[in-house]
Amino acid sequence: MRDLFSHTEVYHVLEQIGKGTFGTVSKCWRSGDGELVAVKMLKFDPPRNRVIRNELKLIRAVCREDLSNCHIVRFFEEFRDQSHHYLVFELLEMSLYQLQKKNGFKPMSVRNIRVITGQMLKALQKLKDLAIIHADVKPENVMLVDHSRYPFRVKLIDFGSASIFSEVRFVKAPYIQSRYYRAPEVLLGLPFSERVDMWSLGCVMSELYLGWPLYPGDSEMEQVRYICETQGLPHVSLLCSASKTHMFFNSSKNSSGVTQWQLKTNWKCLAPWEVRGQGQGRGEGLGGGGGGQERRKYVLRSLDQLSDMEPREREAELRREDAEAEVRGRGGREREKERKRERAEGY
């Protein structure tokens, strides 16, 4: 394998460990200290140059802060040669998606989802403090640090789609967020904020719990339909002001002259939690089916059903872990209330 030369280091390329739309990621050995690192290699061309400049701007903004407990990937340096731009990051083990795939897309226990979610909330809080929107929170961009030594310690990666809130607050209909994790305001063409990252995190949490994406839409129309069938239609004021509403909804006036909205496509209603006969892997059965093919594994009529349901694949041991985690969670909340009460009383 070839070597890469920055101004201060030599990186020996060992193997390619990832590939995306704009480049590849390779595991490299850094000769200066013998550490293994991840080098993102982006080939020069106009679209990629814009992405590179944006990612570097956001990474530099983040790296000015102390990231020791923020669960955001560490960035070391950037350099270039005649054909590529290189970004050097700490080497992480595998993504949550790779972990899901390794485990046959089985549901994850509540206690482990809580550990992951708590860390991602810290990462998103740091980005909010910096007025940065990540805009691509998904299982592929949440990486395990070292699963054998630090179980479920994770970090957020990939700032290629990130933006600074003040620069995009009035942008409508941007092409951001992977479809399964795309927030309603982005789908509808409304002004958006860092809250879109919280929507994506909620979708990731439910996917870990179910072992399957909550809203695996094959198109934006299908994405909107799935969301509305579970969480209801957005408020009429939002639908009246959104730039893309007419792509998904038909409008009419009632007898009082008030605008009413209805989804454009009528689909067969399914019983809550109906399990479809899709493949074992998440990717199976998620191709461009179209034609009204049901892509959800669990059809929910309310998010409240998540707390009551038992996905078919959940094993007895996993259910016990979830029950124990819930008891511990309640106990922890009671202990925290007690500590606050003691502090208030001067103990």
N, C-alpha and C positions, 0 to 999 in steps of 0.2 A: 504494500500500500504506500501511497505517496506521503510526503511531509508537507506541512503548511507552516509558513514563516510569518510571524507578526514582527513588530518592531523589537519586542523583548523576549519572545518565546518561540520554541519550535514544537509543533504539534504533530505527532506521528499518528496518522489515521489507521485505526484498527478494523472497524467495521461500520457499515451503515445500520442505524437502529431506527430510523424513521423517515417517512417521505410524505410530503404534503403538496398543496397546490403550487406553492412558490419556492420550494426547495427541498433539501434533504437534511437529515441530522445524522452525524457520525460520532461514534465513540472514539475519543483520541487520548493518547498518552502525552501529557505535558512534560517535556524533558527537564524543565527548570526545577521541578520538585517531585516528579514522578507520579503526580496525581492524574486520575482519569477524569476527563471532562466531556461535555457534549458540545459539539461545534455545529451550529446551524449554517448551512452553505446555501447562499442565495445567488442565483445566476443573474448577471446584469441584463436587463431589458426595461423599457419604459414602465410597464405595469409593476414589475418587481421593484424598481427603483423607488417608486412612490411608497410601496409597502415597507421597504427597508428604512426609508427616511422616517416614516411614521413610527415604526417599531423602535428605532433608535431614540427618537425624541421621547417616547413614553418610557422606555427603559431607563434613560438617563434621569428623567423626572423621578421615577421610583427609587433609583439607586442612590439618590441624594439623601434618602431617609435610612434610618436604622431598620433593617429587615430581619434582625436576629430572631424575632418571635412573631413574624407577620405571615409566615407560611407562603411566601412568594419566592420563586426561584432566584438564586443568586446569579448575577451577571458579572463576568470578569473583564472582558475587553472585546473590541471589534477591530477588524482590519480587512484589507482587500488586496486583490491582485488584479490582473488584467481582465479576468472573466467572472470573478465571483466576489461577493461580500461575505464576510465570516463573522458570526456572533458566537462568543464563547460563554457557556453557562456551566453551572455545576451539573454533574451527572446524576440523574435520578434513576430509579429502578424500572418502574413500569407505570402505565396509566391505569386509572380505575377501569377503563374499558378493557384493557388487556387482562386485568385481574378478573373481571366479570367473565371474559371469554375463557380464561384458564379454568375457572370454576363452573363452566358449562352454563353460565348466565343464571345461576341459582340465586334466589333472593338472599340478601345480606341481613344479618341480625340487627335489631334496633340499636343495640349498644355500640356496634361498630359504625353504624350510620351516624349516630350522635357524635362520636369522636371525629369523624371526617367533617361533619357539618360545622362543628364548633371551630375547627381550624379554618375552614373556608369563610366563615363569618368574620374571623379576624383579618383574613386577607382582603375581603371586600370592604371591611371598615377602614383599613389602611388606604385602599384605593379611593374610597369616598372622601377621606380626609384630604387627599391630594386632588380631588375633583376629577378623577380618572374613571372612565367607564371601560371595563374589560371587553364586553360585547361578544365574548365567545366562551362562556363558562359551559363546559360539557365534560363527560367522563374522560374523553381523550386528553383534556387539558388540565386534569387534576392528577398529579403524579405521586406515587409512593416514593418515599425517601430511601428506606432500607427496611423492607417488610419483615425480615427475619430478626433484625436487631431492634427495630422500632415499629411494631405492628400498627398499621393504619396512620402513621405519620405522613402527611401529604403536603404538597406545595402546588400553587397555581402557576401555570406556565403560559407562554405564547401571547405576546402583546401585539401581534400583527394586525388585529382588528380593533385595538383599543383606541380611545379618543379622549380628549380633554373636554369636559362638559361645556365649558364656555364657548368652545368652537363648534359644537354640534347641537346646542340646545334648541335651535329653531329649524334644524334640518328635518324634513319630512321624507318618508319612504326611503330611508337608507337601506343598503343591502348589508346587514350585519346579523350576527347570531346564526348558528346552525339551526335548521328548520325545526327540529324536534324541541329545541330549547328557546325558540323565538317568542318574545313577549308580545302580548296583544297590541300594545301601542306601536310596536314596530310593524306588526302585520297590518294594522289599520292605517298607518301613516299619520300618527299623532306625534307631537313633540315628546321626546323621551329623556330619561335621566339614568342615573346609576341604578335605579330600581329595576331596570331590565335584567341586571345581573342577579338580583334576588329572585326574579321569576325563574331564570335559568337554573339557579341553585335548587329551587324547589322541585323543578323537573328532574334534576339529577338525584335528589333524595328519594323521590318516588320511584325512580328507575332502579335504584339500589334495593329498595324495599320489595319491589315487584319482580325484579329480574328481567324487566322489559320496559321500554319507553312508555311513559304515560300517554303521550300524544305523538305517535309515529306517523305524522301526516306525509303523504306522498306528494303533496302540493300545498301551497298556502291556503287554498280553498278548503282542503281536507283538514289542515291544521286549525283553521278557524272553526270548522264544524265540530271537531273533537272537543275543543275548548268550550264552545257554547253548549254542547250536549252535557258536559260535566258541570260547568260553572255558570251557565246561563248567559244570556245576551249582555253585552256591555250596556251601560246606561245610555239612554236615548240621546243625551246631550253629547256624549262622546261620538256616537255614531253619526250625529248630524254635523259634527265638526271635523271628523277624520277625512283625509284625502282619498283613502282607498275603500271606503265603506261600500260604494256601489259595485265593487268587484265581487263582494261576498253576500250582500243583502239587497233585497227589494224593499222599496218603501211604498207606503199607501197612507191615506188620510182616513181617520175614523170619523164618525158622525159629528164629532165636535171640532173637526179640522186639525186634530193633533197627528203629527207624523208617527207612524208605526213602522217597525222594521221586522223583516222575516228573512231567514237564511234562504239563499237562492235555490239550493238543491234539497229535495226531499229524499231522505234515506230511511231505509227500514230500521225500525226501533228494535233494539236488542234488550234482553233481560239484563239487569245489573250483574256485573262480574262474569258475564258469559265468557267462557274460555274458548277461543278459536283454535282450530287444528293447525297451528303454524309449526315450523321446524324448531329444533332444540336451540340452535344458535340465534342470537338476536338478529343477525343479518338475513337469516332465511325467512322467506315469505315477505320481505320488505322491499322487493324489487318494484319496478313500475307497474304495479298491478292495474291501477286505474279502474274504470268501470264500476266504481262503488265497492270494490273488494275491501272487506274489513281488515284493517291492519293492526288494530289494538288487540292485545291479549286479554285485557280486562276492561270491560266497558262500564264505567262508573257514571252514575247520575248525580253524584255529589262527592266532593273530596272527603266529606265526613265518613263515607263508606270505607275509606282506607284504614281508619282506626278500628273498624269492626271486622274487616274481612280477613280470611286466612287463604293466601294464595296456595293453589293446589300443590305446588312444589315444596312448600315449607315443611321441613321434617320436624318430627316431634321434638328432637333436641333443640332445633332452632327456635321453635315456639316457646320452649322452656326458657331459653336465653332471653327472648324478647320479654317474657313475663317477668323474669328476674330483673332485667334492665329497667322495666317500668316501675317496679317496686323500689329499686335503688334510686331511680329518678325522683319518685315521690318523696322518698326518705331524704334525699339531698335537698329538695326544695323545702321540706319541713325544717331541716337543720339550719338552712340559710335564714328562714323566717325567725327561728329561735335566736340565731346570732344577732340579727337586726334588732330583735326585741331586747336582748341583753345590752346591746350598745345603747339603745334609747333609754334604758333604765339605769345606765351608768355602771354596769358590771365590768 
